[in-house]
Amino acid sequence: MTHPGPPPRVHHPLFARFYARFSVSAEARGGLGALRTELLAGLSGRVVEIGAGNGLNFAHYPAGVTEVVAVEPEAHLRRLAEEAARRAAVPVTVVSGAAEALPGADGSFDAAVASLVLCTVRDVPEVLAELRRVLRPGGELRFFEHGAADTRGLARVQRGLDRTVWPLLFGGCHTSRTPLAAIEAAGFELVTYRSFDVPEQGPRLPSSPCVLGTARR
């Protein structure tokens, strides 16, 4: 069955415009395009993508994907995602909504994609429960997220920023969440993952520690 309640409203117009410009320039410079290709490699069938943003993943979906339902709550980013969907090589439908209330019946998707979005959602366990609900048994969750640092100093900085200015400046983003632990706690089986920094060179930013991998329902 579908999720019962209305999705929460998301409205970050200034951040959305900043993100749209910054993310495009970061694709080649920061190597994010290659990471998106790695994230989506081998997917097939029906896919739900949460927090699709301006649709930068769409160009990286492989030919085996028969449909992408891309959920984006922010109006400006959703319009950009709709433009990207028209250029995609696979069928992409962009819908308004939030990850806490996904469109689709139980078990109606073969795979789900969470890409740099679990940091911003209001309720991580609720979102992951929704993803698990709409995935068929054995379906994959592909994730590329940033999270808590593995060093005491940066972790302390992250917690301080999350309590103060970071979410206000960056559209509700939190730097100290623990995506791997949250995915396991939601009942997914971790299949494979790797941890790394973005960017790989230069100073380590609060948003640098990342993880990319696959979990299974």
C-alpha positions as a printed Julia matrix, in Angstrom:
217×3 Matrix{Float64}:
  0.0    0.0     0.0
  1.07   3.6    -0.38
  2.34   5.78    2.45
 -0.57   7.43    4.36
  0.12  11.11    5.05
  1.06  14.14    3.0
  4.75  14.64    2.22
  6.57  17.4     4.07
  7.03  20.66    2.16
 10.56  21.53    1.04
 11.35  25.1     0.06
 14.98  26.24   -0.26
 14.94  28.62   -3.26
 18.3   30.31   -2.64
 20.14  27.09   -1.91
 18.48  25.39   -4.9
 19.88  28.02   -7.27
 23.33  27.83   -5.68
 23.31  24.02   -5.81
 22.2   23.96   -9.45
 25.19  26.09  -10.48
 27.75  24.51   -8.16
 26.82  20.9    -8.9
 27.18  21.28  -12.66
 30.66  22.8   -12.35
 31.67  20.1    -9.85
 30.8   17.22  -12.16
 34.08  17.16  -14.05
 36.26  19.14  -11.65
 35.4   17.02   -8.62
 35.04  13.7   -10.42
 31.38  13.4    -9.48
 30.37  12.31  -12.97
 32.55   9.19  -12.7
 31.12   8.47   -9.25
 27.57   8.69  -10.6
 28.47   6.21  -13.34
 29.92   3.86  -10.73
 26.84   4.27   -8.53
 24.39   3.31  -11.27
 26.39   0.69  -13.19
 24.49  -2.51  -13.91
 21.05  -1.32  -12.84
 18.03  -2.66  -14.71
 14.24  -2.56  -14.56
 12.2    0.06  -12.69
 14.15   2.47  -10.48
 13.02   5.06   -7.96
 15.46   7.9    -7.24
 14.91  10.13   -4.22
 16.04  13.75   -4.03
 16.88  13.82   -7.72
 17.93  17.48   -7.54
 18.64  18.92  -10.97
 18.83  15.48  -12.56
 22.57  14.99  -12.88
 22.24  11.23  -12.41
 19.93  10.82  -15.38
 22.67  10.8   -18.03
 24.45   7.95  -16.2
 21.65   5.38  -16.07
 22.52   2.27  -18.11
 20.39   0.99  -20.98
 18.94  -1.87  -18.93
 16.83   0.58  -16.93
 13.28   0.58  -18.26
 11.93   3.46  -16.16
 13.18   5.95  -13.58
 10.71   7.63  -11.25
 12.63  10.6    -9.88
 11.23  12.3    -6.78
 12.24  15.91   -6.1
 10.43  18.17   -3.61
 12.1   21.51   -4.43
 10.35  23.37   -7.26
 13.35  25.03   -8.93
 15.45  21.86   -8.92
 12.48  19.85  -10.13
 12.11  22.08  -13.2
 15.78  21.56  -14.02
 15.36  17.81  -13.48
 12.48  17.78  -15.95
 14.76  19.37  -18.56
 17.44  16.76  -17.84
 14.85  13.98  -18.1
 14.03  15.03  -21.66
 17.71  14.57  -22.59
 18.14  11.21  -20.86
 18.7    8.02  -22.82
 16.31   6.06  -20.57
 12.69   6.96  -19.7
 12.62   9.31  -16.69
  9.51  10.68  -15.01
 10.11  13.52  -12.54
  7.47  13.86   -9.83
  6.87  16.25   -6.99
  7.08  14.68   -3.58
  9.32  13.81   -0.68
 11.25  10.69    0.21
  9.13  10.22    3.32
  6.07   9.46    1.14
  7.08   7.74   -2.08
  4.78   7.06   -5.03
  4.33   3.4    -5.8
  2.88   0.24   -4.34
  4.77  -2.15   -2.1
  7.5   -4.0    -3.99
  6.94  -2.05   -7.22
 10.58  -1.13   -7.97
 13.61  -3.24   -8.81
 16.1   -0.73   -7.43
 16.3    2.54   -5.53
 18.9    5.3    -5.65
 19.85   7.66   -2.84
 22.51  10.11   -3.97
 23.65  12.89   -1.62
 20.18  13.12   -0.11
 20.09  11.26    3.24
 21.98  14.22    4.72
 19.0   16.51    4.09
 15.87  14.45    4.79
 13.96  15.15    7.99
 13.66  11.55    9.15
 16.29   9.1     7.88
 14.67   5.93    9.32
 11.31   6.89    7.8
 12.86   7.5     4.4
 14.73   4.2     4.45
 11.57   2.39    5.53
  9.79   3.89    2.53
 12.58   2.79    0.2
 12.4   -0.71    1.64
  8.63  -0.72    1.21
  8.65   0.12   -2.5
 11.53  -2.25   -3.33
 10.78  -5.82   -4.34
 12.38  -8.57   -2.23
 16.01  -8.79   -3.31
 15.87  -5.3    -4.83
 18.94  -3.09   -4.56
 19.49   0.21   -2.83
 22.35   2.1    -4.46
 23.73   4.85   -2.24
 26.29   7.65   -2.53
 26.25   9.74    0.63
 28.5   11.88    2.78
 28.55  11.44    6.53
 30.39  11.43    9.82
 34.18  11.66    9.73
 36.39   8.88   11.07
 38.7   11.34   12.84
 37.86  12.9    16.18
 38.69  16.48   15.22
 36.63  16.68   12.05
 33.77  14.74   13.67
 33.66  17.36   16.44
 33.57  20.15   13.85
 30.76  18.39   11.99
 28.61  18.08   15.12
 29.11  21.75   15.92
 28.2   22.85   12.41
 25.11  20.65   12.36
 23.85  22.32   15.54
 24.37  25.82   14.13
 24.88  27.19   10.63
 25.37  24.27    8.23
 21.73  23.18    7.8
 20.66  26.82    7.42
 23.23  27.53    4.72
 22.98  24.27    2.79
 19.31  23.42    2.42
 18.9   21.34    5.56
 22.09  19.31    5.04
 23.69  17.59    8.06
 27.32  16.49    7.97
 27.51  14.09   10.92
 24.9   11.49    9.99
 25.94   7.84    9.64
 24.41   6.46    6.44
 25.84   2.93    6.66
 24.52   2.39   10.17
 21.15   3.84    9.22
 20.85   1.6     6.14
 21.61  -1.51    8.19
 19.24  -0.44   10.98
 16.46  -0.13    8.4
 16.75  -3.83    7.57
 18.92  -3.67    4.45
 21.83  -6.04    3.94
 25.03  -4.24    2.99
 26.48  -5.94   -0.09
 29.49  -3.8    -0.95
 30.71  -0.28   -0.3
 33.8    1.88   -0.29
 34.7    5.0     1.66
 36.62   7.97    0.27
 36.89  11.75    0.4
 35.44  14.29   -2.04
 37.53  16.0    -3.17
 40.32  13.43   -2.9
 43.02  16.11   -2.88
 43.27  19.27   -0.81
 41.79  20.17    2.57
 39.26  17.81    4.15
 35.89  19.58    4.3
 33.01  18.8     6.69
 31.2   17.22    3.73
 34.24  15.32    2.4
 33.84  11.85    4.0
 31.73   9.81    1.57
 30.56   6.26    1.06
 29.29   4.62   -2.14
 27.82   1.16   -2.36
 24.96  -1.3    -2.66
 22.55  -2.75   -0.13
 19.83  -5.33   -0.68
 16.27  -5.56    0.61
